[in-house]
Amino acid sequence: MCGICAFIYRNKIGISECERKVLQDTLSLDRRGPDHHSLQQCSVSDDANALFYGTLLHFRGCLTPQPLQSSTGNILLWNGEIFGGIEVGEEENDGLKLLELLDKSDLDADLLTHISAIQGPWALIYWQRNRRKLWFGRDVFGRRSLLVHILEDGDGLGLSSVQLKQFESWREIPASGIFCLTVEGVTSGSNNILSCGNLVLHPWVHAEASRSSRIVSTKEGKLFNEVLTFEAFIGLKNVEMKISEFGVQCHLPILNFSLSGISDEPVDVLKEEGDPRHELLRWATAEQLRLAEALKKILGDAVKVRVKCQSQHCNECMRSLLERTKERSWKNERLISDSRALFQVDADVCTDKRDTITGCYSNPPIERAFCTNGVSFNEKSVNVGDDEHETDGGGPGDSSVIGHFDSSHCLTRNEPSHGRNCCHCGCICPKVPDEVGKCASADMAKLCPSVSAADVAAGPSSVECRHAKVAILFSGGVDSLVIAALAEKSVPADEPIDLLNVAFEQQSNRAKSSSSGTYDVPDRITGRQGLTELKMLAPNRQWNFVEIDVSSEELQKTRVEQIQDLVYPLNTVLDDSIGCAVWFAARGQGTLGAGTTNRIPYISPARVVLVGMGADEQFAGYSRHRIRFKESGWDGLNEEIQMEIKRISSRNLGRDDRVISDHSREARIPFLDEKVVNFTSSLPIHAKVNLSLPRGVGEKFLLRLCALQLGLVKGSLLQKRAIQFGSRIAKAENRREKACDVCVRLQRAAMPEPIHETWTIINPTVSQI
């Protein structure tokens, strides 16, 4: 998870003015990526400049700072995870891997092919220097947030994971395809940067899976998000956008509308009255049981990759490692001096000259390696932060020595590496040539007093973290129960799993002398029941059931101070309820010791949060699905589900990404794994649901069979209850509101009003691909 931000603007705006506004308002971006943040600027034409700001929440491979820059000057801001489609080695950084591929793409078709091949959540901003093109977009589901702001008179645009309040009026980038803004040729005589057809959309297109090319004519395939493409991209007037005649094949097939193909073969299992499984099994066919087994395998793989692809350290341990690295970096001044003699390094190379404007060392001392996660990243330039934080001696008074540095000198780009890391301790140690670097542990201990010979011999892997690294938003419903049961199979046996259960104070109970029942909301009750069932399945696992109780006062205060800015630009009562519930749940701050008097305060240290979004949309879990089925039958239900999948990016996922990542955690969504969605989309609707059956049985029928096969007997029969009702946030305040109403509580803040002029859509044109 990362926070990414970029601005392209005319010189008349002023590079220092734009930088000042961005740097004054990066707190939300920094919370998304606390491990590192840096700023980079460049000229993109005779009349335009660009600013790139990136923050990092490290998970895979080298701890690689953002923005990423190639040796050719291309710049990538990457907020995503590559779980498939592009081969990424176990020790590789997926952002660097993607930059390497994009850097070799001289044609638009090559670049679009690489981006569209990604399986996993992503939002990206890519500056292609030699062609003067800015590429940006989100994955087909919109699992990562990306907002757009149009500067005055169309003289530029800003892109950011979250709104920067220094700039008014942001809108979500629709998950309709990959956008390209051509800056080449923009001169002072042009109307503005965003006119003259400079902005082009290459839309996501449904096409035959057997096609060898991922570039598809829009005449051959069907646009995935027609509604979003033509209606939801809202901005300022005088902005023109072309829809390219060539789209990009998305991973998803068109939903199976067939009403045949499921056998009525009887199930060869015991269906006795009194058996709790009877309520489900008596309606299931043998084919559905086989499909449930297949779903368990595919969904299990999706959970596994989302559990495995992450840091070896939890949030707290990573923070501690980085803090120790900061402290030891100052000891490195003496280490560098001593190492010149030991490794015979040219003293002229080691002159520390700090740029008085950027605060960076323009002549870096030695190639340095930061060791954190058992792996290292190399960098040549360290920003020592703002002057007011420095001490006379240049010591630990500056707390941002790692937090800022110029990544343009980063060796993790395609440069040859002439040495090897001899950093075993978490401090910054010099990188030396192989022939010189055969240093004994005793030599290293002499250089760095904080390192013992035993530490060096043990290496970074000796620092083990056995805290919870995976948390689950847990209501005890069938979605979260299935995810928890599957995660248990992939998380190391000696690591806890945090189950985050949120409840909001009910005002009707506040007058009672005892507050014991204040937070006994439906999700708390089913959560405890689900915990009992999980303990029966995995009695040796440490399940941390985190009871997160939110008072009315805390809800109102935190909404104004933080949450409303993250929910923005969405503004309905439903957005407020879900945004607040998910924010408090993802914060993970509550107590352990459910059902006992010994309540222990606890904050989850997990960096990964597994969530159940996407299950209701695919398995007809909402009450509106029953209404549509009653009115229009199977065909109407198919149309409703297809619409749900297409609009999930604009209704839910961008908002949910913003609120969850505000806690330096990454939301991972197994139900929206490309292979899972491909599997469920290929099945006829009556194989997945049977809405003629009662609630708690018919909706999500196939998923309930999957839960049953995992051993979740009671959990497989729980009725669907949305988080705003299960946590009772919907009843915590105004009970007469409708979900679609504009939320008055969000309007109370001094937030910019959304803009309502629609972008001009130019007729499809052939783009040079």
C-alpha positions in Angstrom: 0.0 0.0 0.0 1.3 3.4 -0.9 0.2 7.0 -1.2 0.8 8.5 -4.6 0.4 12.0 -5.9 1.3 13.8 -9.1 0.7 17.3 -10.6 1.3 18.5 -14.1 0.9 22.2 -14.5 2.0 25.3 -16.5 5.0 27.2 -15.3 2.9 30.2 -14.5 1.5 28.4 -11.5 5.0 28.3 -10.1 6.9 25.3 -9.1 7.5 26.5 -5.5 3.8 27.4 -5.1 2.6 23.9 -6.2 5.2 22.2 -4.0 4.3 24.3 -1.1 0.6 23.3 -1.3 1.4 19.7 -1.7 3.9 19.5 1.2 1.4 21.3 3.5 -1.2 18.7 3.0 0.5 15.3 2.8 -0.6 13.9 6.2 -3.2 11.5 4.8 -0.7 10.3 2.1 2.0 9.8 4.7 -0.3 7.7 6.9 -0.9 5.4 3.9 2.9 4.9 3.6 4.8 5.6 6.8 8.0 3.7 5.9 9.2 6.3 3.4 8.2 9.4 1.5 9.8 11.6 -1.0 9.2 14.3 -3.6 10.5 14.7 -7.1 10.1 17.4 -9.7 11.0 17.8 -13.3 10.2 19.8 -16.4 7.9 18.0 -18.8 7.8 20.5 -21.7 8.9 24.0 -22.5 5.8 25.3 -20.7 5.0 22.7 -18.1 6.4 21.1 -15.0 5.6 18.0 -13.0 5.7 17.1 -9.4 5.7 13.5 -8.1 5.2 12.6 -4.4 5.1 9.0 -3.1 4.9 7.3 0.3 5.6 3.6 1.0 4.1 0.9 3.1 6.6 -1.9 2.4 5.6 -5.5 1.8 7.7 -7.2 -0.9 11.3 -7.4 -2.0 13.7 -4.5 -1.5 12.3 -1.6 0.6 12.2 0.6 -2.5 11.4 4.3 -2.2 8.9 6.1 -4.3 8.8 7.7 -6.8 10.5 4.9 -8.8 12.8 6.2 -11.6 14.4 4.3 -14.4 17.8 5.1 -15.9 16.0 6.6 -18.9 14.2 9.1 -16.7 10.7 7.4 -16.7 8.9 7.8 -13.3 6.5 5.4 -11.7 4.2 5.9 -8.8 2.8 2.5 -7.9 0.1 1.6 -5.4 -0.7 -2.0 -5.9 0.2 -5.7 -5.6 1.0 -8.0 -8.5 -0.5 -11.4 -7.5 -0.4 -12.8 -11.0 -0.2 -12.0 -14.7 3.4 -10.8 -14.4 6.0 -13.1 -12.9 7.5 -11.6 -9.8 10.1 -13.5 -7.9 9.8 -14.2 -4.2 12.5 -11.7 -3.3 11.6 -9.2 -6.1 9.8 -5.9 -5.6 6.8 -5.8 -7.9 6.9 -2.1 -8.5 10.5 -2.4 -9.8 9.5 -5.3 -11.9 6.7 -3.3 -13.5 8.9 -0.3 -14.1 11.4 -2.5 -15.8 8.7 -3.7 -18.2 7.2 -0.3 -18.8 10.7 1.2 -19.4 11.1 -1.2 -22.3 7.8 -0.3 -23.9 8.4 2.0 -26.8 4.9 1.5 -28.2 1.6 2.3 -26.5 0.4 -1.3 -27.3 3.3 -2.8 -25.4 2.8 -0.5 -22.4 -1.0 -1.2 -22.3 -0.4 -4.9 -22.6 1.9 -5.0 -19.6 -0.5 -2.9 -17.4 -3.5 -4.9 -18.4 -1.7 -8.2 -17.6 -1.6 -7.3 -13.9 -3.7 -9.5 -11.6 -4.2 -7.8 -8.3 -5.3 -4.4 -7.0 -3.6 -1.3 -8.4 -3.6 2.4 -9.1 -0.6 3.9 -10.9 0.8 7.1 -12.4 3.6 6.7 -15.0 5.5 9.4 -16.6 7.0 8.3 -20.0 9.8 10.9 -20.4 10.8 10.4 -24.0 7.2 10.4 -25.3 6.0 13.1 -22.9 3.0 11.0 -21.8 1.4 10.7 -18.4 -0.4 7.4 -17.9 -2.7 6.8 -15.0 -5.6 4.6 -14.0 -7.0 1.9 -11.6 -7.7 -1.8 -12.0 -11.0 -2.9 -13.5 -12.6 -3.2 -10.0 -11.1 0.1 -8.7 -9.6 -1.7 -5.6 -7.2 1.2 -5.1 -8.2 4.8 -4.8 -7.2 7.5 -7.3 -8.7 11.0 -7.4 -8.3 13.8 -9.9 -8.3 17.5 -9.5 -8.3 19.9 -12.5 -6.4 23.1 -12.1 -7.9 26.4 -12.9 -8.7 26.9 -16.7 -7.5 23.4 -17.4 -3.9 24.5 -17.0 -3.0 21.1 -15.5 -4.3 18.3 -13.3 -3.5 16.7 -10.0 -3.8 13.0 -9.2 -3.8 11.6 -5.6 -4.8 8.6 -3.6 -6.6 11.0 -1.2 -7.8 14.5 -1.5 -5.4 17.3 -0.8 -7.5 20.1 0.8 -5.1 22.8 -0.5 -6.7 22.1 -3.9 -10.5 22.2 -4.1 -12.8 19.8 -5.9 -11.6 16.3 -6.4 -13.4 13.4 -8.2 -12.7 9.7 -8.3 -11.0 8.5 -11.5 -13.4 5.9 -12.9 -12.2 2.3 -13.2 -13.0 2.5 -16.9 -9.6 1.9 -18.4 -6.1 3.4 -18.7 -5.8 7.2 -19.3 -3.1 8.9 -21.2 -2.3 12.6 -21.1 0.1 13.8 -23.9 2.1 16.8 -22.8 4.4 16.9 -25.8 3.7 19.9 -28.0 2.0 22.0 -25.3 3.2 25.6 -25.7 2.1 28.9 -24.3 -0.1 29.3 -27.3 -2.2 26.3 -26.5 -5.6 26.7 -24.9 -4.7 24.6 -21.9 -2.9 21.3 -21.1 -6.2 19.3 -21.1 -7.6 20.6 -24.4 -6.9 19.7 -28.1 -7.5 16.0 -27.5 -4.5 15.6 -25.2 -6.4 13.3 -22.9 -7.3 9.8 -24.2 -8.9 6.9 -22.5 -8.1 3.3 -23.5 -11.2 1.5 -22.1 -11.5 -1.9 -20.5 -13.1 -4.2 -23.1 -14.6 -7.6 -22.8 -13.2 -9.9 -25.4 -12.6 -13.6 -26.2 -10.1 -15.1 -23.7 -8.4 -17.0 -26.5 -7.1 -13.8 -28.1 -3.3 -13.6 -28.4 -3.3 -9.8 -28.1 -4.7 -7.8 -25.2 -5.3 -4.8 -27.4 -8.9 -4.9 -28.7 -10.9 -2.8 -31.0 -13.9 -1.4 -29.3 -15.9 -2.6 -32.3 -14.8 -6.2 -31.5 -15.5 -6.2 -27.8 -18.0 -4.7 -25.3 -16.9 -1.8 -23.0 -16.7 -3.1 -19.4 -17.9 0.2 -17.9 -19.9 2.2 -20.4 -21.8 4.0 -17.7 -18.7 5.1 -15.8 -16.9 6.1 -19.1 -19.6 8.5 -20.3 -21.2 9.7 -17.1 -19.0 9.5 -14.0 -15.9 11.2 -15.2 -16.9 14.6 -14.0 -14.6 17.7 -14.0 -14.3 21.2 -15.2 -15.6 22.6 -18.5 -13.1 23.1 -21.4 -11.7 19.6 -20.7 -11.8 17.3 -23.7 -11.3 13.6 -23.5 -11.1 11.1 -26.4 -12.2 7.5 -26.2 -9.6 5.5 -28.1 -10.8 3.1 -30.8 -8.5 0.6 -29.2 -9.3 -0.7 -25.8 -7.6 -3.0 -23.4 -8.8 -6.5 -22.7 -9.8 -6.9 -19.0 -9.5 -10.2 -17.2 -13.2 -10.8 -16.7 -15.6 -12.6 -18.9 -19.1 -11.5 -19.5 -21.5 -12.9 -16.9 -23.0 -16.3 -17.7 -26.7 -15.7 -18.4 -27.5 -19.3 -19.1 -30.3 -20.9 -17.2 -29.3 -24.5 -17.9 -26.3 -26.8 -17.3 -26.7 -27.7 -13.6 -27.6 -31.3 -13.0 -30.4 -32.2 -10.7 -28.5 -35.3 -9.7 -29.3 -36.1 -6.1 -26.7 -35.6 -3.4 -25.1 -38.8 -2.2 -24.9 -37.7 1.5 -27.0 -38.2 4.5 -29.8 -35.6 4.9 -31.3 -36.5 8.2 -33.5 -34.2 10.2 -31.7 -33.0 13.3 -28.3 -32.8 11.5 -27.5 -29.0 11.3 -26.2 -29.5 7.8 -29.6 -30.7 6.7 -31.0 -27.2 6.2 -28.5 -26.6 3.4 -27.8 -30.1 2.0 -31.4 -30.9 1.4 -31.5 -28.2 -1.3 -28.1 -29.0 -2.9 -27.3 -31.0 -5.9 -24.2 -33.2 -6.4 -23.0 -30.7 -9.0 -23.3 -27.8 -6.6 -21.3 -29.7 -4.0 -18.5 -30.2 -6.6 -18.7 -26.5 -7.5 -18.5 -25.6 -3.8 -15.3 -27.7 -3.5 -13.9 -25.9 -6.5 -14.8 -22.5 -5.0 -13.0 -23.5 -1.8 -9.8 -24.3 -3.7 -9.8 -21.1 -5.9 -10.8 -18.9 -3.0 -8.2 -20.6 -0.7 -5.5 -19.8 -3.3 -6.6 -16.2 -3.4 -6.4 -15.9 0.4 -3.0 -17.7 0.5 -1.3 -15.3 -1.9 -2.7 -12.3 0.0 -1.4 -13.7 3.2 2.0 -14.7 1.9 3.0 -11.7 -0.1 3.9 -9.3 2.7 6.6 -8.2 5.1 8.1 -10.5 7.7 7.4 -7.8 10.3 4.2 -6.3 11.7 3.6 -2.6 11.9 5.2 -2.2 15.3 8.3 -4.2 14.6 8.8 -2.5 11.2 8.4 0.9 12.9 11.0 -0.1 15.5 13.4 -1.4 12.9 13.2 1.9 11.0 13.6 4.0 14.1 16.7 2.0 15.1 18.0 2.5 11.5 17.6 6.2 11.9 19.5 6.3 15.1 22.3 4.2 13.8 22.6 6.2 10.6 24.2 9.0 12.6 26.8 6.6 13.9 27.5 5.9 10.3 29.3 9.2 10.0 32.2 7.7 12.0 31.7 4.4 10.3 32.1 6.0 6.8 35.3 7.8 7.9 36.8 4.6 9.3 35.6 2.6 6.3 37.5 4.8 3.9 40.7 3.5 5.3 39.5 -0.1 5.8 38.0 -0.4 2.3 40.4 2.1 0.6 37.6 4.3 -0.6 38.5 7.5 -2.4 38.0 10.4 0.0 36.9 12.6 -2.9 33.9 10.3 -3.5 32.9 10.7 0.1 32.4 14.4 0.4 29.0 15.1 1.9 27.6 18.2 0.1 24.0 19.0 1.0 21.9 20.9 -1.5 20.7 23.9 0.5 17.4 23.9 -1.5 16.5 20.3 -1.6 18.2 19.3 1.7 19.8 16.3 -0.2 23.4 15.2 -0.4 24.3 15.9 -4.0 27.6 14.1 -3.5 26.7 11.0 -1.5 29.3 9.5 0.8 29.1 5.8 -0.1 26.4 3.6 -1.6 24.4 2.7 1.4 22.1 -0.2 2.2 19.2 0.0 4.6 18.4 -3.4 6.0 14.9 -3.9 7.3 12.9 -6.9 6.3 15.7 -9.4 6.0 16.4 -7.6 2.6 17.9 -4.3 1.8 17.4 -1.3 -0.5 20.3 0.8 -1.8 20.4 4.5 -2.1 22.9 7.2 -2.7 21.2 10.3 -1.4 19.8 11.0 2.0 17.6 14.0 2.8 18.2 15.1 6.3 14.9 16.9 6.6 14.0 20.5 7.5 16.6 22.8 9.0 14.6 23.5 12.1 14.9 19.8 13.1 18.7 19.6 12.8 21.1 19.7 15.6 24.4 21.5 15.5 26.2 18.2 15.3 23.9 16.7 12.7 22.8 14.0 15.0 19.7 12.3 16.0 17.8 15.5 16.5 16.6 15.0 12.9 14.0 12.4 13.0 13.5 12.2 9.2 16.8 11.0 8.0 15.2 8.0 6.3 11.8 9.5 5.8 13.1 11.7 3.0 15.6 11.2 0.3 16.1 11.7 -3.3 15.1 8.5 -5.0 16.5 9.7 -8.3 19.8 8.2 -7.1 18.3 4.9 -6.1 20.4 1.9 -7.2 17.4 -0.3 -7.4 16.8 0.9 -11.0 18.5 -0.7 -13.9 22.1 0.1 -12.9 24.8 -2.5 -12.5 25.6 -3.2 -8.9 29.3 -3.5 -8.3 29.2 -4.5 -4.7 27.3 -6.4 -2.1 25.6 -5.5 1.1 27.5 -6.3 4.3 24.7 -4.9 6.5 23.6 -7.5 9.0 22.4 -5.3 11.8 19.7 -2.9 10.7 22.2 0.0 10.7 23.5 1.7 7.6 26.7 0.0 6.5 28.8 0.7 3.5 28.4 -1.3 0.3 31.8 -2.4 -0.9 33.2 -4.3 -3.9 33.0 -8.1 -3.7 36.8 -8.4 -3.7 37.0 -6.0 -0.7 33.8 -7.0 1.0 34.9 -10.3 2.5 35.0 -8.6 5.9 35.0 -10.8 9.0 32.3 -10.2 11.6 35.0 -8.9 13.9 35.9 -6.1 11.4 32.3 -5.1 11.1 31.9 -5.1 14.9 34.9 -2.7 15.1 33.3 -0.4 12.6 29.9 -0.3 14.3 29.9 -0.5 18.1 26.2 -1.4 18.2 26.9 -4.6 16.4 28.3 -7.7 18.0 30.1 -10.4 16.1 27.2 -12.7 17.0 24.7 -10.3 15.5 26.6 -10.2 12.3 26.8 -14.0 12.1 23.1 -14.3 12.8 22.1 -11.8 10.1 18.8 -9.9 9.9 16.7 -13.0 9.9 17.6 -13.4 13.6 15.2 -10.6 14.3 11.9 -12.5 14.3 8.4 -11.0 14.6 5.7 -13.4 15.8 3.0 -10.8 16.2 -0.2 -10.8 14.2 0.6 -9.7 10.6 -2.9 -10.5 9.3 -6.2 -9.1 10.5 -9.7 -9.8 9.2 -12.7 -7.4 9.4 -14.9 -9.9 11.2 -18.6 -9.8 11.8 -19.0 -13.5 12.2 -21.0 -13.7 9.0 -20.4 -16.3 6.3 -18.1 -14.1 4.3 -15.6 -13.2 7.1 -15.9 -16.8 8.6 -14.8 -18.4 5.3 -11.9 -15.9 4.9 -10.8 -16.6 8.5 -11.0 -20.4 8.0 -9.0 -20.2 4.8 -6.4 -17.8 6.2 -5.8 -20.1 9.1 -4.4 -22.7 6.6 -1.8 -20.2 5.3 -0.7 -18.1 8.3 2.2 -19.7 10.2 0.9 -21.8 13.1 2.7 -19.8 15.8 1.3 -16.4 14.6 -1.9 -15.0 15.9 -4.7 -13.8 13.6 -6.6 -10.7 14.6 -10.4 -10.7 14.2 -11.6 -7.0 14.2 -15.1 -6.6 15.4 -16.7 -3.2 15.7 -19.8 -2.0 17.6 -21.3 1.4 18.1 -22.8 2.7 21.3 -26.6 2.7 21.3 -28.1 5.9 22.8 -31.1 4.1 24.0 -28.9 2.1 26.4 -26.9 5.0 27.7 -29.2 5.9 30.6 -28.8 2.4 32.1 -26.8 2.2 35.3 -24.9 -0.7 33.8 -23.2 -0.4 30.4 -22.8 -4.2 29.9 -25.3 -4.3 27.1 -24.4 -1.1 25.4 -22.3 -2.6 22.7 -24.1 -6.0 22.3 -25.0 -5.3 18.7 -25.8 -8.1 16.2 -22.3 -8.3 14.8 -20.8 -8.6 18.3 -23.0 -11.5 19.0 -22.4 -13.3 15.8 -18.7 -12.5 16.0 -18.4 -14.3 19.3 -20.3 -17.2 17.9 -18.0 -17.3 14.9 -15.0 -17.2 17.2 -16.2 -20.3 19.0 -16.6 -22.1 15.8 -13.1 -21.1 14.6 -11.6 -22.3 17.9 -13.2 -25.6 17.3 -11.7 -25.8 13.8 -8.2 -24.6 14.9 -7.9 -25.0 18.7 -4.1 -24.4 18.7 -4.3 -21.1 16.8 -4.2 -17.9 18.8 -7.4 -16.0 17.7 -7.3 -12.4 18.9 -11.0 -11.3 18.9 -10.6 -7.5 19.1 -13.8 -5.9 20.5 -13.8 -2.4 19.1 -16.3 -0.2 21.0 -17.0 3.2 19.6 -18.9 5.8 21.7 -21.1 8.4 20.2 -18.8 11.2 21.2 -15.8 9.5 19.6 -17.7 8.8 16.4 -18.8 12.5 16.0 -15.3 13.8 16.9 -13.4 11.5 14.6 -15.7 11.9 11.7 -15.1 15.7 11.7 -11.3 15.4 12.3 -10.5 12.6 9.9 -13.1 10.3 8.4 -15.1 12.8 6.3 -12.0 13.8 4.4 -11.4 10.1 3.5 -14.9 9.4 2.5 -14.8 12.5 0.2 -15.8 12.9 -2.6 -18.6 10.5 -1.8 -21.2 12.1 0.4 -24.3 10.0 1.1 -25.6 8.6 4.3 -24.5 5.1 3.2 -21.0 6.4 2.5 -20.9 8.0 6.0 -22.1 4.9 7.8 -19.9 2.4 6.0 -16.9 4.7 5.9 -17.1 5.3 9.7 -17.7 1.6 10.5 -14.8 0.4 8.3 -12.4 3.1 9.6 -12.9 2.2 13.2 -12.8 -1.5 12.5 -9.6 -1.2 10.5 -8.0 0.9 13.2 -8.0 -2.3 15.3 -8.0 -0.5 18.6 -10.0 -2.3 21.2 -9.8 -4.9 23.9 -9.2 -8.7 24.1 -10.8 -11.1 26.5 -14.3 -11.5 25.1 -16.9 -12.7 27.6 -14.5 -12.2 30.6 -14.0 -9.4 33.2 -10.3 -9.4 32.4 -10.3 -7.0 29.4 -6.9 -6.2 27.9 -6.4 -3.1 25.8 -5.0 -4.0 22.4 -4.1 -2.4 19.0 -3.6 -4.8 16.1 -0.1 -4.6 14.6 -1.2 -6.3 11.4 -0.2 -4.7 8.1 -2.6 -6.7 6.0 -6.4 -6.6 6.5 -8.5 -9.2 4.7 -12.0 -8.0 3.9 -15.1 -9.7 2.5 -16.1 -7.1 -0.1 -17.3 -8.5 -3.4 -19.1 -11.6 -2.0 -22.6 -10.0 -1.8 -22.2 -8.6 -5.4 -21.4 -12.0 -6.8 -23.6 -14.3 -4.7 -26.8 -12.1 -4.5 -26.4 -11.2 -0.8 -28.3 -8.0 -0.7 -32.0 -7.7 0.0 -32.4 -5.8 -3.3 -31.4 -8.9 -5.1 -34.5 -10.7 -3.7 -36.7 -7.8 -4.7 -35.3 -7.9 -8.3 -35.7 -11.7 -8.4 -39.3 -11.5 -7.3 -40.0 -8.8 -9.9 -38.0 -10.1 -12.9 -36.9 -13.7 -12.2 -33.5 -15.1 -13.1 -32.9 -12.8 -16.0 -33.5 -9.7 -13.9 -31.3 -11.1 -11.1 -28.5 -11.7 -13.6 -28.7 -8.1 -14.8 -28.7 -6.8 -11.2 -25.5 -8.8 -10.4 -23.8 -7.7 -13.6 -24.5 -4.1 -12.7 -23.3 -4.6 -9.1 -19.9 -5.8 -10.3 -19.5 -3.0 -12.7 -20.3 -0.2 -10.3 -18.5 -1.6 -7.2 -15.5 0.7 -7.9 -17.5 3.8 -7.8 -19.8 2.8 -4.9 -17.5 1.1 -2.5 -13.9 0.2 -3.1 -12.3 3.6 -3.6 -13.8 4.8 -0.4 -13.0 1.6 1.5 -9.3 1.8 0.3 -9.0 5.3 1.6 -10.4 4.7 5.1 -8.6 1.4 5.7 -5.2 2.6 4.5 -5.4 5.6 6.8 -4.2 3.2 9.5 -1.1 2.1 7.6 -2.7 -1.2 6.6 -3.5 -2.6 3.3 -6.9 -4.0 2.4 -6.8 -7.2 0.5 -10.0 -8.6 -1.1 -9.9 -12.3 -1.9 -13.5 -12.4 -3.3 -12.3 -10.0 -6.0 -9.3 -12.0 -7.1 -9.4 -12.3 -10.9 -9.5 -16.1 -10.8 -12.3 -16.1 -8.3 -14.4 -13.6 -10.3 -13.7 -15.5 -13.5 -14.9 -18.7 -11.8 -18.1 -17.3 -10.4 -18.9 -15.3 -13.5 -18.7 -18.5 -15.6 -21.4 -20.3 -13.5 -25.1 -20.0 -14.3 -26.9 -18.0 -11.7 -29.0 -20.9 -10.3 -25.7 -22.7 -9.4 -24.8 -19.9 -7.1 -28.0 -18.8 -5.4 -31.6 -19.9 -4.9 -33.7 -17.0 -3.8 -36.8 -19.0 -3.6 -35.3 -20.4 -0.3 -35.5 -18.6 3.0 -33.1 -15.9 4.0 -29.9 -17.3 5.5 -30.1 -20.2 3.1 -30.9 -19.1 -0.5 -28.7 -16.1 -0.9 -25.0 -16.9 -1.3 -26.0 -20.6 -1.5 -22.8 -21.8 -3.1 -20.7 -19.9 -0.6 -22.7 -21.4 2.3 -21.9 -24.9 0.9 -18.3 -23.9 0.8 -18.5 -22.8 4.5 -20.1 -26.1 5.3 -17.3 -28.0 3.7 -14.8 -26.0 5.8 -16.6 -27.2 8.9 -18.4 -23.9 9.6 -21.8 -25.5 10.3 -23.6 -22.7 12.3 -21.9 -19.9 10.4 -23.1 -21.3 7.1 -26.7 -20.5 8.1 -26.4 -16.9 9.3 -28.5 -14.3 7.5 -26.8 -11.5 5.7 -26.5 -8.3 7.7 -24.8 -5.2 6.3 -22.0 -3.6 8.4 -24.0 -0.5 9.0 -26.8 -2.5 10.5 -24.8 -5.2 12.2 -22.5 -2.7 13.9 -25.6 -0.5 14.6 -23.9 2.7 13.4 -27.1 3.2 11.3 -29.1 3.6 14.5 -26.4 5.5 16.4 -27.6 8.9 15.1 -30.5 10.0 12.8 -32.7 7.0 12.3 -35.0 8.6 9.7 -32.4 9.0 7.0 -32.3 7.1 3.8 -29.1 5.5 2.6 -29.1 7.5 -0.7 -29.7 10.9 1.1 -26.8 13.4 1.1 -25.4 13.1 4.6 -25.8 16.3 6.6 -23.0 15.3 8.9 -20.5 15.2 6.1 -21.7 18.6 4.7 -21.1 20.3 8.0 -17.4 20.4 7.3 -15.9 23.1 5.2 -15.4 20.8 2.2 -15.5 21.8 -1.4 -18.7 21.1 -3.3 -18.5 18.5 -6.0 -18.4 19.8 -9.6 -21.2 18.9 -11.9 -20.1 19.9 -15.4 -19.5 16.8 -17.5 -16.3 16.2 -19.4 -16.6 16.5 -23.2 -16.4 13.1 -24.9 -15.0 13.2 -28.4 -16.0 10.6 -30.9 -13.8 7.4 -30.8 -10.6 7.9 -32.7 -7.7 5.7 -33.7 -4.9 6.2 -31.3 -1.4 5.6 -32.4 -0.8 2.2 -30.9 
